[in-house]
Structures are given as structure tokens and as C-alpha cells.
């Protein structure tokens, strides 16, 4: 009996060490393809910041180069690192290069189901959806 308790106590500390489950880890600037597609040559640094957010790295030696770095590790797989480099001249965007995590709809749906996330439309019952559609339709006809 004491041997079982000793074995149990020896195993318990390892339960939180990732032997059982490894959480997906995302770090850095994670953005979608729509954000990158919204960038156009000639945009000011302010406009780029409004779309993309603050860059991960701004070199103190070259203020006209902004790096957006992001990493993702799904479970125990190898970490993927992506870098999007924006170059400016006279406060205007002149070049976009590098790579980023394009949205993969199948992977996003898989991740959402894995974490049991539901989108607002999925949380409603079909009857509630019909009622809302009828209310919208009725409100448009009266107005």
C-alpha cells in the first residue's frame, strides 16, 4: 500500500510539466491576411500603425524599417516563425516583404472547436435566429 502512495506522489509533480498536454502558443504580432492586404504603398507610418498595430522591432539604426515578428507552436510541433518587414521612405510605405500567417479557415475552425469556442450565431437556437430575422425584416418595412 505504501508503495502505491509513493509511486503516486512521485508521478504527481510531473502532471503539470507538459507530458500529458501541450497548449498552443502564439506570440508576437498575429494578424490576418486582410490587415496585410489593407497596406498600400504611400501610406504614412501612422496609417500603418492603425491597421497593423505597433511593430515588434524598430531598429534604432534604421527608423524606416519595421519588423512584425510572430511565432506559433501548435502542441508539440515545431515552432513556426514569420517575419513581415515594412520599409518606409520619407514617412511613406514603399515596400512590403516577408511572410505571415495567412488565415487557414479549416485550421481556425478546428482550433475554435478544440477550445469549445462558439461564435455568436452558433450560440443561438434556430428559433431565436428566425425571430431576430423576422424582427429585422419587420423593422425595415416600418422605417
FIKOLZA-1660 file (N, C-alpha, C; in steps of 0.1 Angstrom, whole numbers, plus 5000, padded with zeros to 4 digits):
% residues 143
   i   px   py   pz ch aa at
   1 5008 4988 5000  A  X  N
   1 5000 5000 5000  A  X CA
   1 5009 5013 5000  A  X  C
   2 5019 5012 5008  A  X  N
   2 5028 5024 5009  A  X CA
   2 5036 5026 4996  A  X  C
   3 5038 5015 4989  A  X  N
   3 5045 5016 4976  A  X CA
   3 5036 5023 4965  A  X  C
   4 5023 5021 4966  A  X  N
   4 5014 5028 4957  A  X CA
   4 5014 5042 4959  A  X  C
   5 5013 5046 4972  A  X  N
   5 5013 5060 4976  A  X CA
   5 5026 5067 4971  A  X  C
   6 5037 5060 4973  A  X  N
   6 5050 5065 4970  A  X CA
   6 5051 5067 4954  A  X  C
   7 5046 5058 4947  A  X  N
   7 5045 5059 4932  A  X CA
   7 5036 5070 4928  A  X  C
   8 5025 5072 4934  A  X  N
   8 5016 5083 4931  A  X CA
   8 5022 5096 4934  A  X  C
   9 5028 5098 4945  A  X  N
   9 5035 5110 4949  A  X CA
   9 5047 5113 4940  A  X  C
  10 5053 5103 4934  A  X  N
  10 5064 5105 4925  A  X CA
  10 5059 5110 4912  A  X  C
  11 5047 5106 4908  A  X  N
  11 5042 5110 4895  A  X CA
  11 5035 5123 4894  A  X  C
  12 5029 5127 4905  A  X  N
  12 5020 5139 4906  A  X CA
  12 5028 5152 4902  A  X  C
  13 5040 5154 4906  A  X  N
  13 5048 5166 4902  A  X CA
  13 5049 5167 4887  A  X  C
  14 5049 5156 4880  A  X  N
  14 5051 5157 4865  A  X CA
  14 5038 5160 4858  A  X  C
  15 5027 5160 4864  A  X  N
  15 5014 5163 4858  A  X CA
  15 5014 5176 4851  A  X  C
  16 5020 5186 4857  A  X  N
  16 5020 5200 4851  A  X CA
  16 5032 5203 4842  A  X  C
  17 5040 5193 4839  A  X  N
  17 5052 5195 4831  A  X CA
  17 5050 5194 4816  A  X  C
  18 5038 5192 4811  A  X  N
  18 5036 5191 4797  A  X CA
  18 5037 5177 4791  A  X  C
  19 5038 5167 4800  A  X  N
  19 5039 5153 4795  A  X CA
  19 5025 5149 4789  A  X  C
  20 5014 5154 4794  A  X  N
  20 5001 5150 4790  A  X CA
  20 4996 5158 4779  A  X  C
  21 4997 5172 4780  A  X  N
  21 4991 5181 4771  A  X CA
  21 4999 5193 4769  A  X  C
  22 5001 5198 4757  A  X  N
  22 5009 5210 4755  A  X CA
  22 5000 5220 4748  A  X  C
  23 4998 5231 4754  A  X  N
  23 4989 5242 4749  A  X CA
  23 4996 5249 4737  A  X  C
  24 4987 5252 4727  A  X  N
  24 4992 5260 4716  A  X CA
  24 4996 5274 4721  A  X  C
  25 5008 5278 4715  A  X  N
  25 5014 5291 4720  A  X CA
  25 5015 5300 4708  A  X  C
  26 5010 5312 4709  A  X  N
  26 5011 5322 4699  A  X CA
  26 5017 5335 4705  A  X  C
  27 5027 5340 4699  A  X  N
  27 5034 5352 4704  A  X CA
  27 5037 5362 4693  A  X  C
  28 5038 5374 4697  A  X  N
  28 5042 5385 4687  A  X CA
  28 5030 5391 4681  A  X  C
  29 5032 5397 4669  A  X  N
  29 5021 5403 4662  A  X CA
  29 5014 5392 4654  A  X  C
  30 5002 5389 4657  A  X  N
  30 4994 5379 4650  A  X CA
  30 4983 5387 4642  A  X  C
  31 4984 5387 4629  A  X  N
  31 4975 5395 4621  A  X CA
  31 4970 5386 4610  A  X  C
  32 4959 5391 4604  A  X  N
  32 4953 5383 4593  A  X CA
  32 4956 5388 4579  A  X  C
  33 4953 5381 4569  A  X  N
  33 4956 5385 4556  A  X CA
  33 4949 5398 4552  A  X  C
  34 4937 5401 4557  A  X  N
  34 4930 5413 4554  A  X CA
  34 4938 5425 4559  A  X  C
  35 4945 5424 4570  A  X  N
  35 4953 5435 4575  A  X CA
  35 4965 5438 4566  A  X  C
  36 4971 5427 4562  A  X  N
  36 4983 5429 4553  A  X CA
  36 4978 5434 4539  A  X  C
  37 4967 5429 4534  A  X  N
  37 4961 5434 4521  A  X CA
  37 4957 5448 4522  A  X  C
  38 4954 5453 4534  A  X  N
  38 4950 5467 4535  A  X CA
  38 4962 5477 4534  A  X  C
  39 4974 5472 4535  A  X  N
  39 4985 5481 4534  A  X CA
  39 4988 5484 4519  A  X  C
  40 4990 5497 4517  A  X  N
  40 4992 5502 4503  A  X CA
  40 5004 5511 4503  A  X  C
  41 5012 5510 4493  A  X  N
  41 5024 5519 4492  A  X CA
  41 5019 5534 4492  A  X  C
  42 5027 5542 4499  A  X  N
  42 5023 5556 4501  A  X CA
  42 5016 5559 4514  A  X  C
  43 5012 5549 4522  A  X  N
  43 5006 5551 4535  A  X CA
  43 5016 5556 4545  A  X  C
  44 5012 5565 4554  A  X  N
  44 5021 5570 4564  A  X CA
  44 5023 5560 4575  A  X  C
  45 5033 5563 4583  A  X  N
  45 5036 5554 4594  A  X CA
  45 5024 5553 4604  A  X  C
  46 5017 5564 4606  A  X  N
  46 5005 5565 4614  A  X CA
  46 4994 5556 4609  A  X  C
  47 4992 5556 4596  A  X  N
  47 4981 5548 4590  A  X CA
  47 4985 5533 4591  A  X  C
  48 4997 5530 4589  A  X  N
  48 5002 5516 4591  A  X CA
  48 5000 5511 4605  A  X  C
  49 5003 5520 4615  A  X  N
  49 5001 5516 4629  A  X CA
  49 4987 5514 4632  A  X  C
  50 4978 5522 4627  A  X  N
  50 4964 5520 4629  A  X CA
  50 4959 5506 4624  A  X  C
  51 4964 5502 4613  A  X  N
  51 4960 5489 4607  A  X CA
  51 4967 5477 4614  A  X  C
  52 4980 5478 4615  A  X  N
  52 4988 5467 4620  A  X CA
  52 4991 5467 4635  A  X  C
  53 4990 5478 4641  A  X  N
  53 4995 5479 4655  A  X CA
  53 5009 5482 4655  A  X  C
  54 5015 5483 4667  A  X  N
  54 5029 5487 4669  A  X CA
  54 5038 5475 4664  A  X  C
  55 5049 5478 4657  A  X  N
  55 5058 5468 4652  A  X CA
  55 5065 5461 4664  A  X  C
  56 5069 5448 4662  A  X  N
  56 5076 5441 4672  A  X CA
  56 5090 5447 4674  A  X  C
  57 5096 5451 4663  A  X  N
  57 5110 5456 4663  A  X CA
  57 5111 5469 4654  A  X  C
  58 5116 5479 4660  A  X  N
  58 5120 5491 4652  A  X CA
  58 5135 5493 4655  A  X  C
  59 5143 5492 4645  A  X  N
  59 5157 5493 4647  A  X CA
  59 5161 5507 4651  A  X  C
  60 5169 5509 4661  A  X  N
  60 5174 5522 4665  A  X CA
  60 5183 5528 4654  A  X  C
  61 5188 5520 4645  A  X  N
  61 5197 5525 4635  A  X CA
  61 5190 5528 4622  A  X  C
  62 5178 5522 4620  A  X  N
  62 5171 5524 4608  A  X CA
  62 5156 5525 4611  A  X  C
  63 5152 5538 4614  A  X  N
  63 5138 5540 4618  A  X CA
  63 5128 5538 4607  A  X  C
  64 5133 5536 4595  A  X  N
  64 5124 5534 4583  A  X CA
  64 5121 5519 4580  A  X  C
  65 5126 5510 4589  A  X  N
  65 5123 5496 4588  A  X CA
  65 5116 5491 4600  A  X  C
  66 5104 5485 4598  A  X  N
  66 5096 5480 4609  A  X CA
  66 5094 5465 4606  A  X  C
  67 5097 5457 4617  A  X  N
  67 5095 5443 4616  A  X CA
  67 5084 5438 4625  A  X  C
  68 5075 5431 4619  A  X  N
  68 5064 5424 4627  A  X CA
  68 5067 5409 4627  A  X  C
  69 5071 5405 4639  A  X  N
  69 5075 5391 4641  A  X CA
  69 5064 5384 4649  A  X  C
  70 5062 5371 4644  A  X  N
  70 5052 5363 4651  A  X CA
  70 5056 5349 4651  A  X  C
  71 5053 5342 4662  A  X  N
  71 5056 5328 4663  A  X CA
  71 5044 5320 4667  A  X  C
  72 5043 5308 4663  A  X  N
  72 5032 5299 4668  A  X CA
  72 5037 5285 4669  A  X  C
  73 5033 5278 4680  A  X  N
  73 5036 5264 4682  A  X CA
  73 5023 5257 4685  A  X  C
  74 5020 5248 4677  A  X  N
  74 5007 5240 4679  A  X CA
  74 5011 5227 4686  A  X  C
  75 5007 5226 4699  A  X  N
  75 5010 5214 4706  A  X CA
  75 5025 5212 4707  A  X  C
  76 5030 5200 4704  A  X  N
  76 5044 5197 4704  A  X CA
  76 5051 5198 4691  A  X  C
  77 5044 5204 4681  A  X  N
  77 5050 5206 4668  A  X CA
  77 5061 5216 4669  A  X  C
  78 5069 5217 4658  A  X  N
  78 5080 5227 4657  A  X CA
  78 5074 5241 4656  A  X  C
  79 5081 5250 4663  A  X  N
  79 5077 5264 4663  A  X CA
  79 5079 5270 4649  A  X  C
  80 5069 5277 4644  A  X  N
  80 5069 5284 4632  A  X CA
  80 5072 5299 4635  A  X  C
  81 5081 5305 4628  A  X  N
  81 5084 5319 4630  A  X CA
  81 5081 5327 4616  A  X  C
  82 5074 5338 4617  A  X  N
  82 5072 5345 4605  A  X CA
  82 5076 5360 4607  A  X  C
  83 5080 5366 4597  A  X  N
  83 5085 5380 4598  A  X CA
  83 5080 5388 4586  A  X  C
  84 5073 5399 4589  A  X  N
  84 5068 5408 4579  A  X CA
  84 5076 5421 4580  A  X  C
  85 5083 5425 4570  A  X  N
  85 5091 5437 4570  A  X CA
  85 5085 5448 4562  A  X  C
  86 5083 5460 4568  A  X  N
  86 5078 5471 4561  A  X CA
  86 5089 5482 4560  A  X  C
  87 5091 5487 4548  A  X  N
  87 5101 5497 4546  A  X CA
  87 5094 5510 4543  A  X  C
  88 5099 5521 4549  A  X  N
  88 5094 5535 4546  A  X CA
  88 5105 5544 4540  A  X  C
  89 5100 5554 4533  A  X  N
  89 5109 5564 4529  A  X CA
  89 5101 5577 4529  A  X  C
  90 5107 5587 4536  A  X  N
  90 5101 5600 4539  A  X CA
  90 5087 5598 4545  A  X  C
  91 5086 5589 4555  A  X  N
  91 5074 5586 4563  A  X CA
  91 5063 5580 4554  A  X  C
  92 5066 5574 4543  A  X  N
  92 5056 5568 4534  A  X CA
  92 5061 5553 4532  A  X  C
  93 5051 5544 4532  A  X  N
  93 5054 5530 4530  A  X CA
  93 5058 5528 4515  A  X  C
  94 5069 5521 4514  A  X  N
  94 5074 5519 4500  A  X CA
  94 5076 5504 4497  A  X  C
  95 5078 5495 4507  A  X  N
  95 5080 5481 4504  A  X CA
  95 5074 5472 4515  A  X  C
  96 5067 5462 4511  A  X  N
  96 5062 5451 4520  A  X CA
  96 5068 5438 4516  A  X  C
  97 5075 5432 4525  A  X  N
  97 5081 5419 4522  A  X CA
  97 5081 5410 4534  A  X  C
  98 5084 5397 4531  A  X  N
  98 5083 5387 4542  A  X CA
  98 5071 5378 4541  A  X  C
  99 5069 5371 4552  A  X  N
  99 5058 5362 4552  A  X CA
  99 5050 5364 4565  A  X  C
 100 5038 5359 4566  A  X  N
 100 5029 5360 4577  A  X CA
 100 5021 5348 4578  A  X  C
 101 5012 5347 4588  A  X  N
 101 5003 5335 4589  A  X CA
 101 4990 5339 4582  A  X  C
 102 4989 5334 4570  A  X  N
 102 4976 5336 4563  A  X CA
 102 4965 5328 4570  A  X  C
 103 4953 5333 4570  A  X  N
 103 4942 5326 4576  A  X CA
 103 4939 5313 4569  A  X  C
 104 4939 5303 4576  A  X  N
 104 4935 5290 4570  A  X CA
 104 4922 5287 4577  A  X  C
 105 4911 5289 4570  A  X  N
 105 4898 5287 4576  A  X CA
 105 4896 5273 4582  A  X  C
 106 4901 5263 4576  A  X  N
 106 4899 5249 4582  A  X CA
 106 4906 5249 4596  A  X  C
 107 4918 5254 4596  A  X  N
 107 4926 5254 4609  A  X CA
 107 4919 5263 4620  A  X  C
 108 4914 5274 4616  A  X  N
 108 4907 5283 4625  A  X CA
 108 4894 5276 4631  A  X  C
 109 4887 5269 4623  A  X  N
 109 4875 5262 4628  A  X CA
 109 4879 5251 4637  A  X  C
 110 4890 5243 4633  A  X  N
 110 4895 5232 4641  A  X CA
 110 4899 5238 4655  A  X  C
 111 4906 5249 4655  A  X  N
 111 4911 5255 4668  A  X CA
 111 4899 5259 4676  A  X  C
 112 4889 5266 4670  A  X  N
 112 4878 5270 4677  A  X CA
 112 4870 5259 4684  A  X  C
 113 4869 5248 4677  A  X  N
 113 4862 5236 4683  A  X CA
 113 4870 5230 4694  A  X  C
 114 4883 5230 4692  A  X  N
 114 4892 5224 4702  A  X CA
 114 4891 5231 4715  A  X  C
 115 4889 5244 4715  A  X  N
 115 4888 5252 4727  A  X CA
 115 4873 5255 4731  A  X  C
 116 4864 5248 4723  A  X  N
 116 4850 5249 4726  A  X CA
 116 4845 5264 4725  A  X  C
 117 4851 5271 4716  A  X  N
 117 4846 5285 4713  A  X CA
 117 4835 5284 4704  A  X  C
 118 4825 5293 4706  A  X  N
 118 4814 5294 4697  A  X CA
 118 4812 5309 4693  A  X  C
 119 4809 5310 4681  A  X  N
 119 4806 5323 4676  A  X CA
 119 4792 5327 4679  A  X  C
 120 4789 5340 4680  A  X  N
 120 4776 5345 4685  A  X CA
 120 4764 5338 4678  A  X  C
 121 4765 5336 4665  A  X  N
 121 4754 5329 4657  A  X CA
 121 4753 5315 4661  A  X  C
 122 4763 5308 4665  A  X  N
 122 4763 5294 4669  A  X CA
 122 4756 5292 4683  A  X  C
 123 4757 5302 4691  A  X  N
 123 4751 5301 4705  A  X CA
 123 4736 5302 4705  A  X  C
 124 4730 5308 4695  A  X  N
 124 4716 5310 4694  A  X CA
 124 4709 5297 4689  A  X  C
 125 4697 5295 4694  A  X  N
 125 4690 5284 4688  A  X CA
 125 4684 5288 4675  A  X  C
 126 4680 5279 4667  A  X  N
 126 4675 5282 4654  A  X CA
 126 4662 5291 4655  A  X  C
 127 4654 5288 4665  A  X  N
 127 4642 5296 4667  A  X CA
 127 4645 5311 4670  A  X  C
 128 4655 5313 4679  A  X  N
 128 4660 5327 4682  A  X CA
 128 4665 5334 4669  A  X  C
 129 4672 5326 4661  A  X  N
 129 4677 5332 4648  A  X CA
 129 4666 5337 4639  A  X  C
 130 4655 5328 4638  A  X  N
 130 4644 5332 4630  A  X CA
 130 4637 5344 4635  A  X  C
 131 4635 5345 4648  A  X  N
 131 4628 5356 4655  A  X CA
 131 4636 5369 4652  A  X  C
 132 4649 5369 4653  A  X  N
 132 4657 5381 4650  A  X CA
 132 4656 5385 4636  A  X  C
 133 4656 5375 4627  A  X  N
 133 4655 5378 4612  A  X CA
 133 4641 5384 4609  A  X  C
 134 4631 5379 4616  A  X  N
 134 4618 5385 4614  A  X CA
 134 4617 5399 4619  A  X  C
 135 4623 5401 4631  A  X  N
 135 4623 5415 4637  A  X CA
 135 4631 5425 4628  A  X  C
 136 4642 5420 4623  A  X  N
 136 4649 5429 4614  A  X CA
 136 4641 5432 4601  A  X  C
 137 4635 5422 4596  A  X  N
 137 4627 5424 4584  A  X CA
 137 4615 5433 4586  A  X  C
 138 4609 5431 4598  A  X  N
 138 4597 5439 4601  A  X CA
 138 4601 5454 4604  A  X  C
 139 4613 5456 4611  A  X  N
 139 4617 5469 4614  A  X CA
 139 4621 5477 4601  A  X  C
 140 4626 5470 4591  A  X  N
 140 4630 5477 4579  A  X CA
 140 4617 5481 4571  A  X  C
 141 4606 5473 4572  A  X  N
 141 4594 5477 4565  A  X CA
 141 4587 5489 4571  A  X  C
 142 4588 5490 4584  A  X  N
 142 4581 5501 4591  A  X CA
 142 4588 5514 4589  A  X  C
 143 4602 5514 4589  A  X  N
 143 4610 5526 4589  A  X CA
 143 4611 5532 4576  A  X  C
% end
